[in-house]
Amino acid sequence: MGKHRSLYILWAGPTVVWVMFHHPESVKKILITAEPKAVGYGQVYRHGIPWLGEGLLIAGGAKWKRSRRLLTPAFHFDILKPYLKIYKSCANLLVKNIKTLSNKGKSVEIFSLVSSCTLDIILRCAFSYESDCQNISQDRNPYIQAVYDLTLEWTRRSSSPWLYTDFIYYLTKGGKKFRENCDFVHKVADNVIEKRRRALKNEEVSSKRYLDFLDILLTARDEDGNCMSKEDIRSEVDTFLFEGHDTTASAISWILYSLAEHPYHQRKCQEEIDRVASETKSKEFEWKDLERLEYLTQCIKEGMRLHSPVPGILRNNQCSITVNNHVIPVGSIILINIYSLHHNAEVWGEDHMKFKPERFTKENIEKRDSFAFCPFSAGPRNCIGQNFAMSEEKIILATLLQRFTFTVDETHIVEKQVTVVMRAKNGIKLFAIPRSFNRQGQTKISCKEFGFYNMSGFLLTAIIAFVIIIITQQFTKFMKLKYAFRGFPEPLEDKHWLLGHLPLFTAKTFNKSIIDRVLEWTVKYPRMYVNWIGPFNARVVLNHPETIKKVLVTADPKPVGYGQGYRHGIPWLGEGLLIAGGAKWKRSRRLLTPAFHFDILKPYVKIYKSCADVLVKNMMTLAEKKTSMEIFGLVSSCTFDIILRCAFSYETDCQNSSGTVHPYIKAVNEISSVWTRRNRMPWLHPDFIFYRTLDGKRFKENCDYVHKVAEDVIDKRREDLKSMDLSSKKYLDFLDILLTAKDDDGNIMSREDIRSEVDTFMFEGHDTTASAISWILFSLAEHPDCQKKCQEEIERVVSETKSGELEWKDLNRLEYLAMCIKEGMRLHSPVPGIIRENQAPIKIDNFEIPAKTSIIISINSVHHNPTVWGDDHMKFKPERFTRENIEKRDSFAFCPFSAGPRNCIGQNFAMSEEKIVLSTLLQK
């Protein structure tokens, strides 16, 4: 498609040519006409006639025009409005079914459930026909299964020329099954029609408030007074039963999948839905409210663009058509490739595979050709039921998103299956987490099966022997681990018999339910417990001041062995202070400590203030729009600006508020997300596998980028140092020390070591501080009384300074702000946990943790341990950090910067930065 701007041709054998249109300018040429569908010998729609007859989908010429004119009244807005109650009723049954299935702790196959719901809706709305098709106690609804089989067989036959001849086709197994399914769906349609015929005999049609689709079919007459034949009526019923439920089910299912993949957009939809629902009198959606669901509508349209429920349509041109100097002769088969149209990079950009609802803001829609987006086709032969479908999709999605938050089941492979309708080959499995409470479904690890080619007996014997050795080693390791941790507390109720607690941690991101689960374990096991990551990896989790102290008072290293968390960060951060251990860590710590002396930190206050003023300016600009602003990105740019200026004397315009995230910050966010995700997925631990995945390739690209930024900073300073007399500088900053420091043997740091420390400090010096400031602002926004007290204190301290500006000596006087900062970091722990590997056995209570164990110091759990902080540990209470209360607690009860010899070297830098940035913001 990228090579051919508007069209190209495909040869289906030596005599059949398909002309493929995939650009708005080319599809417009055919869609503005009423050219018929291709129904000649061997042409696609011909193979659907035994099922759908010549209904609106397939009919052409005068027959299509007559049917279109007769049926258009069935889709007038006045008729659609009362359907809203039916949509809601059926959607509530769908909610009930999802809730029932998700209560089993498993992901839910969403496509089939949504199909049953949309079939229920079409039967009730268009045919006033009550059914039990959403009953999940039965097997898959037979009508839905028949339609599924029919579309697959229709597609298969259309791509198999040897099956075009009816005589041959109906002798095959597929042909026989196709006929059986046609007979079944025809019987369903006949039952619906016959039931209504009988009802109409006893009912005064003129007394009905409105005629539904079937009423019109049975009573409509053309200009000559002729009613529709029984065969024509059944063709329209079959067509609308299929198109009215299957394509809509596809759209809703794929939209839910995209929202599950993109929690930010899902949350925005939920916020909009909650707001609109709260502003209605009945707290239920009415017809007039659907237009107010603007962001949901954008997501619906973007979902239908990305996944095109109807991938393509075919037409036969009755006149020649000229496109880009190419004349397409009369009678050609023209495929309007809707999926390719919706992914044309010339129209949608190189990021056409990304889910970006903002493509459908009013401004962006106006910039595009009106034929760029046509999920319902366009022109005179567009979908007659598109308003019905859009209103149905809005109600079902709004109802589901009111009740659930959806997340992707990472263990289930979702693969597109192109038929007449865009399906998912193995369905779409999602976790449905009720919004009133959170539940984490357990997942199962699935592995691809590998086949072996035939090989010589010797090689086979060698492989078998090798496998036996590996199994024996692993079994021995398993038994030693089981014995070593026998009797240790562990959450047995959440433990898989083989995979341990691994399934709980394999989602793409740590969502709220995982955090809640860890806190539940802390309540149950308030000192420590064991998590099993598969059968061969036990991690001891410490969550109490007395237990974490045993590890933090040592300088035990971070675990960097195979499969260990910090190993996967080395390609990014190298062996800087965060990851290094042993002699290397001691050397670096000693060399870099002078960079964080108070005399060096004091002049940084002016830089903090200057950068914070830029942040204030950016916020004021955004505040003029009178909408809420996303604070994390803005604060991250500010802290990144501060670290570059303070530690590296490097000036940038990274706070330039252009509405986009700075590329370095974006790269760091993606790297840390992938790093965390890789840690939780053992099958990605081998480098040769990981770097062949999309995540691995993106991780490497981002690492290369941040390394380039670090090297640019280093090279610029090297050049500056050539013409600078260091002895004249009042103080050496972090980068000066890195470039000039020498150890006891007179050796300077290597280029690789310098870059590792720069990468480490650029990351830790901005990202963790940005997290702390953002969450503290959130807590203060939630607690206006505490925010007001901070503001009063800041204004009082500032008013007592000579310059009217905060200076270093004033920071200690911001006592209440400091309490709020600490409480914010306790409540929202910027660094949720750290991992150490003990070099000697550690005894805790009556248990001995063997040497070389991965020990997780769960900082967030320590900060929420009810035995330390009380049962109200989830509440924001700055008074916890009065001097009196601090003295009552263990000094290891609060450790956002870790503690002991390996504590954060930059904690004084971070605290002073947080005070200045927060006080500047709260002043304004």
N, C-alpha and C positions, 0 to 999 in steps of 0.2 A: 504493500500500500504506500510506503514511504517513497517508492520509486515512481509511482504513477499518481499524478496529482488528482485527477478527476475520475478516471476510469481505467479499466484494463479488461482483457478478455481471458476466459478460461475455456479450454477445449474439453468437453465431456465425450471423449471418443473422437473418431475422425469426422463426424457429420454434425455434431451438436456444439454450438458456441453459446456461452453465457457472457453477456456484457455486464461487468460489475461497476456500479456507481457507488462512490463513497465520499463525495464532496457536495456541499450544499448547492453549488452552481450546477452540478450534473444531475443530482436527484430531483432538483426543482423542475427540470425539463420534462420529467415523466410524471411527477406527483401532481402537477397543476392540471393534468389531464384526467379523464376517467377511463384511461386505457384498461382493458380487462386483464385478469389473471391468466397465467399460462396454463391451458388445459388440454393442449394437443397431445398426441401420442408421445409417451416418455417424459412429459412435462409434469413438474412437481404437483400442482394442484389437482391434476387429473386423478392422482392416486388417493386423494382425500375425498373424492366424490362419493364412493361407497359408504363413507361415514357421514359426511356433512352435507351431502347433496349439493344442490346449487343454491345455498343460502347466501346471505350478504357477503360472506368471506370470499366465496368462489365465483358466484354468478357474475355475468358481464352484460353489457348492452342494455336493451330495453328491460330485461328481467331484473337486472340490478337496480335500474332507475326506479322501476315500479315498487320494488321491495323497500328501497331506501325511503321513498316518499311516504309509503304507508306506515313505516315503523318509526320515522323521526319523532312523531308526537309522544312516543313512549319514553323519550329521554328529555322532555321539557323539564326545566327547573322545578316547576310546580309539582311535577310527579316525583322528582328525585327527593325533594325536601322531606316528605314523610318517611322515606326509607331510613332516615338517620336513626330512628328508634330500633329498627331491625339491625342495622350495622352494630349498634351498641349492644343489643341483646346477644347477638352471635359472638361479638368480640369478648363479652363477659364469659361466655362458655369456653372460649379459647383460653382466657386467663385462668379459668378454673382447671382446665386440662393441663396447662403448663405447670401450674402450681402443684397439682397432684403428682406429675411425673418428676418435677425437680425436687420434691420432698424426699425422693429416694437417693438424693445426693449425687445424681448423675447428670450429665449434660442431656439436653432435650433435642431430638431431631425435629427441627422447626418447620421444614418444608411441608411434610405430610400433615402436620397439625393445622398450618395456615391454609392448606388446600381444602381440608375438611370445612374450615370456617368460611372460606370464600364460596364453596359449593353450597353451604347452608344459606348464605346470604342471597346468592343468585336464585335459589329455589324459592325462598320466601319473598324476595322483592319482585322478581320478574314473573313468577308463576304462582305466588301465594300458596306455595306447597310446603307443608311442614314435614320434616324428616328427622331421622335420628342419626344423621351422618357425622355428628361430632362426638358420638359415643366412643370413648377410648377403651372401653371394656371389651369391644369387639376388635377383630382384625381390621386392617386397613380397609376403608370404605371401598366396596367392589367397583363402584362407578369411577372413583378416582384412579384405582388400579387399572381399570380398563382404558381410561383416557391416557394414562401414562404409557401403557403398552402400545396403544394405537399411535401415539405421536412418535415413539421410538421406531415402530415398524414402518410407518409412513416415511420417516427420514431414511431408514435403511433401504427401503425399496427404491426411493428416488435417487439414491447414489449407487444403485446396482442395475445397470442397463439390461442384464440378462433376465431381470424380473419384471420388465415393463409389460410383457405380454400377459394378459389376464389368465389365459389358458395354462401357462407355465406357473405363474405366481400362485394361483389358488390350489395347485397341487403340492406346494411346499408346506412345511410345518408352519412357517411364519405367515403364509397366506391363509391357511386354515384358522390359525389363531386370530388373525386380523378380522376374518369374517365372523368368528364367534363373538369377538368383542364388539363389532359393529351391531350384531344382532342384539347383544345385551344393552348397549347404550340406546339403541332404537326403542327397545322395550321400555326402558326408563322414560324416554321422551314420550312414547305413546301413552304410558300410564299417567303422566303429568297432564297431557292434552285431554285424555278421556275424562279424567277427574274434573277438569275445568268445564268441559262440554256439559257434563251432567249438572254441575253447579249452576251454569248459566241458564239451564232450562227452568230452574226454580228461583232465579234471581233477576230482578229488574235492572238491566245494565245502566239505564239512565239515572237510576237512583244512587249509583256509586259516585263517590267524591272524585275519583280519578280511575282511568283504565290503565291497568298494568300492561306489560309487554304481551302476555298471552291473551289478555282480553282483546287487544288490538289485532293480534294475529287472527283470532277467531271471528272478529266482527268487521274487520276492515273490508272495504270494497273500492275497486278502482273506478275510473271515469265511466266505464261501461257497466258498472253495477255488479261486476264479478268479484266473488270472494276468493280467497286463496285456497288452492287445492290442499287436500290432506297431506300429500307428499311435500308441498311447499312449506306448509306449516311445520311439519316435522323437521325439515331441513333447517328452518330458522331456529327452532327450539334446540336442535342438536348443536348448531353453530354457537348460539348464545350460551348454552350450558357449558360448552367447552371454553369459548373465548372469555365468557363472563366470570369464570372461576380460575382457570389455569394460568392465564397470563398475569392476572392480579396477584395470585398466590406467588408466582415467580418474583414479581416486583417486590412485594412485601418481604419475602424471605431474604432476598439479596440485599435489600435496604437494611434489614435488621442485622445481617452479617457485617455490612460496612460500618454500621454504628457500633457494633460490638468490637470491631477492629479499631475504632477511633473513639475512645471514651470521652474525649473532650467534646466532640460534636454531639455525642449521645447526651452528655450532661447539659449542653446548651439547649437541646430539644426538650429535655425534661423540665428545665427551668422555665422555658417558654410555655409548655403545656400546663405546668402547675400554675403559672401566673394567669393564663387565659381562663383556666377552669375556675380559679379562685374569684375571678371578676364576674362570673355568671351568677345569676340569682339562684339557679337550681344546682350549681356546682357540677352541672353536666353540660357537655358541648351541644350547642344548637347550630343550625345551618349557618347563621350569620357569623358564628365564631370561627368557622373553618378558614376564612380569609385572613384571620388574625394570626394563624399559625404560620408565620412567614418563614421562620428558620426551618421548621419541620418540612415545609414545602420545598425549600432549597435542597434539603437532604434527600427528599423523595426524588426530586428531579435528577440530582447528581447520582443517586443510586441507580435510577433507570438509564442514565447515560453510561455509567460504568459497566453495568451488567445487562443492558438491553433485553428486557423480557421477551420481546419478539426480535430475534437476531437479524431477520431479513424478510423481504417480500419480493415476489416476482411479478412482472407485468409483460404483456405482449404489446409492442407499439404498433398502432394501426397506421401511423404515418412515419416517414423517415425523420430522424432526429439528428441534429448537428451539435456535437460537443467538442470544443477545442479543435475545430477543423476536421474532425472525424465524423463521417456520415454513417449513422446506424440504420441499416435497411429495415423496411417494414417487416413485421412478423418476427423480429428478434426476441430472444428471451433476455430480459433485462432484470438483473438482480439488484434491488436497492438494498445494499449491505448496511443495514442500520447500525450494527455493531461496529463496523469499520468507520462509518460516518461519525459515530460518537467517540471514536478514538483516532480521528484524523489529526495528526500533530500540527498540520498547518492551521487548523481551526481551533484546536483545544490546547496547543502548546506541547512541549516535550514531556510535560508531567501529566499527560492524559491518562496514565494508569493510576494516578493518585486520586483519592477521594477528597474533593475540595468543594464543599457546598457553596462557597462564595462565588463560584462561576455563575450562579443563578440569582445574584442580586439584580435588581431592576436595571442598574447602570450597566452591568456586564451583559445582560440579555439584549439591551438596546444596541450594543456594539456589534453583535453577531447577526449573521444572516438568519432569518426566521426558519430556514430549512436545515439549520445546523443541528437541531435537536428535534427528533420526531419519533418518540417511542410509540406514539399512537398513529404512525404514518402522518400524512398531511394532504391537503388539497381536498377535492370532492369525494375521494374514496377513503378519507380518514376514518378512524374508528368511531362508530356512531355512539359508543358507550363510554367515551373518555371522561366525561364529567362524572358519570356514575363511578368509574374506576378510581378517579382522583379523590372523590369524597369518601369512598369506601376505604382507600389506603390511609387517608388522614385519620379517620376514626379508629381503625384497627391499630395503627401504629401509636396514636395518642393514648389509647386505652392500655396497650401493652407497656409503653414507656412510663405511664403513670404508676403502674404496679411493679415493674421489674427493671433492674439494670442487667443488661446482657453482656456476657464476656465470651470470648472465643474458647472453644475446647481445642487446645493446642495439639492434642494427641490425635485429632480427627483431621484427615486431609480433605479439604474442600476443593473439588475439581469441577470446572464448568463442563456441562454436557450439552452440546448444541443440537437441538431438535427443532421442531416447529416453534417450540418455546425454550427459552434458556433454563435448563435444569442444572441441578448439582448431582454429579454421578453417584455419589454415596450419601446424598442428603447434606444438610447443614446442621451441625450440632453446636448448640450454644448452652452455656450455663445461664440460668435465669435466677437472679438473686432478688428476692422480694425487697422492695425499697423500704418496707417497714422494719425489716431486720435483715442481716446479712448471713448468708449461708454459703459455704464453699464446698462445691461438689468435688469428690475425689475423682481423679483421672487415672487412666491406665496408660502406661508406657507402651507404645507400639513401635515395633522395629520392622524395617523392610526385610523381606525374606531374600536371602541370597542363594542363588543356585550355583552348583559346581559343575564344570565341564568334566567329561570322562578323562581320567588320567591313569597313569601307570600304577600298578599295584604297589610299587616301592614308594612312590610319592604319597599315595593314599595312606599307606601304613605310617609314614613319617608324620603326616598331618594328624592322624588319629592319635599317635603317641604324644604329639605336641599338645593336642587338645586335652588328653588325659592328664598330662603334667600340669597344665594351667588350671584345670578343674580341681585337681588335688591341692594345688597351692592355694587356690581361692577358698576351698572348703576348710583347709587348715587355718587360714586367716580368719574365716568366718567363725570357726569354733573358738579360736583364741579371743576374738573380740567378744563373743557371747559370754565367755567365761570372765573376761576382764570387767565387763559391765553388768554382770549378773547382780540383780537386786537394786540397781540404780533406778531412781524414779524416772518414768517415761510415760508419755501420753498414749497409753495402749489403745484407747477408744478411737484414736485417729491414725492408727498404724496399720498399714497394709502388710499382709503376711509375708510378702517378698520384698516389696519396694520400700518398706518402712514408711517414713513421713514424706518421702520424695514427692508423691502426687500433689501434696498440698502446696508445693513451691514451684510448680512447673508452669504457672500462668505467665503471660508476657510481663506483667507488672505486679508488684505487691499491691493488691487492692485492700480496701478497708477490712474485708472479711478475714484476710490473712493476719493483718495486724491485730484484729480482735481475737482471733484464735490464739495467737501467741500470748496475748494478755490473759486469756482464760487459763492457759497453762501456767502462767506466773501466779495467778490466784491459787491454783491447785498445788503447784510445786514452787513455793516462794523462795527457795534457796538455789536449787539447780534441778535440771532434768536432762535426759539424753534424747536427741533426735537421731533417727537412723536415716541416712541418705542412701537408700539401697541397702543390700545385705552386708556390704563390706566397709561401710564408712559411718562411724559413730561420731557425733559431735556433741560435746558436753556444753550445755547452755547455762551460764551463770547469770543470776538475776537479782542478787542481794548484795549489799555493801560488804558484808563479812566474807562472802565467797569470792567476789571479783577482786577483792584486796589481795587474795592469795596469789593471783596472777599479775596484777598491775604493779605490785611492789618489785617485781622482777623486770629484767630487760629481755625476757624471752621473745624470740623473733616471731614474725608473721609466717604462717605456713605458705610455702611456695613450691611444694612438691606437686606431682602430677594430680590434676583434678582439684587442687586447692584454690580457694578464691583469689588470693593475691597473685598467683602465678599468671592468671589471665589478664592482669593489669600491667604486667611487665612490658609488653610491646608498646604500651602508651607511656607509662611513667618511669620505666627502667627501674633501677635499684636506687631510687632516691630515698629520702628520710622516711617516707611512708612505708616502703616495702623492704628496704635493706635490713639486714640483721647482722649480729656478731660484730667483728672488728670493723667492717665497712660502715655499719651504722654508727658505731662509737666515734670513728674518725670524722664522719660528716657532721654529727651532732656537735662535736667539740669545735670544729672549724666554723660552723654557722651560728653558734650561740651568740657571738658578739653582735650579729646583725639585728638582734632583738633586745638589745639593752635599752633601758628607759631613755637614756640620753639620745639615742637614735630615733626612738619612737616619737618623742615630744614634737619635733618639727613637722611630723606628718599630719598634725591636727589641721594645719592650713590646707593641705591637699585633700584630706577628708572633707573639709568644709567646702572647698571649691567644687569637688565632684558632686557632693550632695546638693549644692545649689543648681547644678545642671540637671540633676534628677528632679528637683522641685520644678524647674522650668518645663521639663518634659511632661510632668504630671499636670501642671497648670494648662498646658496646651491641650492635653487629652480631656481634662475636666471641662473645657469649654464646650465639648460635644454633649455634655450632660448625660453621659452614660458611664457605667462602671468601667474601670480600667483593669487590665491584667497586670498585677503588681510585680510578680516574680521576674518576668523578663526585664522590666525596667530596673529593678534593684540589681539583678545580675549584671547588667551593663554598667551600673554605677560601681559595684564592687570590683569588677574587672578593670575599670578605669583606674580605681584607687590602687590596686595591686601593681598595675603597670607603672604608674607614676611613682609610687613609694619605693617599691622593691627594685625597680629596674630603670627608673628615671626615663620612662618611655612614654612619649605623648601620642595619643591616638584620638580619633573622633568616634570611639565605640559607643558613646552615648547619643550619637546622632539619631534623633527620634524620627526615623523614616517609616516606622510602622512594621519593620521587619526585625527579626532577631539577628544579632550580630553573628556572623558565621563561626567565629571561635566558640561562642557560647552554645550555639546550635550543635557544633561538633562535639563539645564536651558533654552535652546532654545525651546525644546519641551514643557516644562511647560508653558513658556510665550505665545507660540502659542496657546496651548489649552485653557489657561486662557482667552486670547482675544477672541477666537472663542466661548467659552461658554458664555461670556458676551453678545454676539450678537445673541444668540439663546435661546429665553425664554423657549423653551421646554426642555432645558438642565439645567435649574436653580434648579429644585428639586434634592437634592443629591441622592435620591434613584433611580432616572432615570439615572442621569449622571454617577454614578459609576458602572452602568451595561453596559455602552457603551464601545467600544474599547478605545476611547479617555479617558474616565474616569478611566479605569483600568490602562492605560499607565501613566496617570497623577499621580495616587497614587503610582505606582512603582517608578516614577522619584522623587516624593516628599520623599519617603522612602530613596532613594539613597542619595539625597542632604542632608537630615537630618543626615544620617550616616556620611557623610563627615564632616559636622559641628560638630557632637558629637566627632568624632575622633580628630579634631582640639582642641576642648574644653578640652577633657580628657587628651590629651598630655600636654596642658598647666597646668592643675590642678596638674599633677604629677611633672612637673618642679617647680611649686611654692612651693611644699612641701620642696624642698631642696634649696630654693632661698631666699636671704634676699632682700625684695623689696626696703628697704630703701637705698640699695647700687646702685639701678638702677638710671641712670641719668634721665630717664623719663619712665612713664608707657604708654604702647601702648593701643590700643583700647580694646584688650582682657583682659589685666591686669586690666583695669578700670572696665570692665564688671564683673570680678570675685571678685573684692575687694570693689567696690563702695557700699556705704551705704546711705540710704536716711535720712531725718531729724529724723526719729524714730529709726535709727540704724539698719534698715532691709536691708539685702543684696538682690540682685535680685534672683528670683527663677531660677531653672534649665531650665524651659520652656521659661522664659523671656530671659535668656541668649542665648538660641539657636535661638529664634526668631530674636534677634538683630544680631547674627552671620550670620544667613541665609540672612537677609535683606542686611547687609553690603557686604557679599560675592557676592550677586547678583548685587546690585546697584553700588558697588565699582569697578566692572569689566565690566559689560555688557553695561551700558550707556557710560562709558568712551571709551570702544572699539568701540562703534557705532560712537561717536564723532570723534575719531582719524581716523577711516576708511573713513568716509565721507569727512573729511577735506583733507585727502590724495587724494581722488577721485577728489575733486574740484581743488586741486593744480595740479594734473595730467592733468586736462582739461584746466588749465590756466598756461602754462609754464612760462609766464612773471612774474606772482605772485610767482611761485615756485622759480624762479631764484632770485627774490628780497629777499625772505626768506633765501635762501642759502647764499647769500652775507652777509646778516645781521648776521646770525649764525656764519659764518666764521670770520667775523670782531670781534664779541663779544668774541668768543673763543680765537682768536689770542691775545686779550688784557688781558687774564687771566694769572696768574703766572703758574698755573699747566697745562694749555692747556685743561682744563676740565671745563664745566659749573658748577657753584656753585649756592647756593640759591640766593645770592645777584645779580647774573647775570641775573636771570630770568626776572626782571623788565626792563632790557635793550633790551629784544627781543620784541620791540614794534610792528614791522610790522608782526612778527609771531603771536603775540597776536591778532592783527587785523584780520589776516587770520583765526585764531582759532575761534574767535567770529563770523565772517561772515559765516564760515562753519557750526557752530552750529545754526546760524539763518536760513541758507538756508536748512539745513537738520535736524533740531530739534531732537536730540537724544531721548528726551522724548516728543512725539507729543502732549500730553495733560494730564491734571490731573483733578480729579473730587472732588468736595467738596459738603457738605450738609450745607446750611446756617441755623444757629440757630435762626436768626431773619429775618423779611422781609427786602429786599434790594430794594431801589428805584433807577432805572436807567432810565434816560430820563423821560418819562411820564408813565413808567410802574413800577409796584411793584411786585417783585418776592416773592411769599409766602414763609414763613419759611418751612424748611424740604424739599426744592427742590433740586434735583440733578443738580448741576451747573458744566458744563464742561468748564474749562479754556483751550481753544484750543491754545496751545502754538505755534503749527505750523501755525495756521491761524493768530495769532498775528504777528508772524515773517514774514508773507507774506501779511499783510494788506496793500493794495496800498495807503490808506489814510495816512499811517505812513511811509512806505518805498518807495513809488512811484510806478509808473507803471512798473519799471524795477526790481521789487522785486524778480523775478526769476533768475536774473543775480548775479554772484559772484563778489562783489565789496568790497574789504577789507577797502577801504577808508570811508565806512560808519562809521567805528569805530575809526576815528581820534578823538582826545579830543574835537575839535571844534564841530564835528557832534554829538558826544555823548551828549554834553551839550545842544544842540538844541532840543533833544528828551525827551519825558517823560521817567522817569527812569524805568517804567514798560513796555516799548516797547520791551525790550530784556530781557527775563527771562528763559534761558535754564535750570537754577537750581531752578525754581520757584522764589518766592520772599516773603518778609514779614516774620512773626515769624515762619512759617512752611517751610522756604526755605531749600534747601539741606544742611545738616550739613557738608558735605564733599566737598563743592565746591572748597575751596582753595587747598585741596588735589588733586582733579581732574584736576584743571587748571595747577598746577605745574607739575603733571604727564604728561599731554598732551604736555606741552612745552618741557619737557625733551625727551620724546619718539619721538616726531616729529622732534626736532632739531637733535637727534641722527640719525634718518633715513635720513633726508635731507642732513646731512653732508656726508653720505656714498653713 
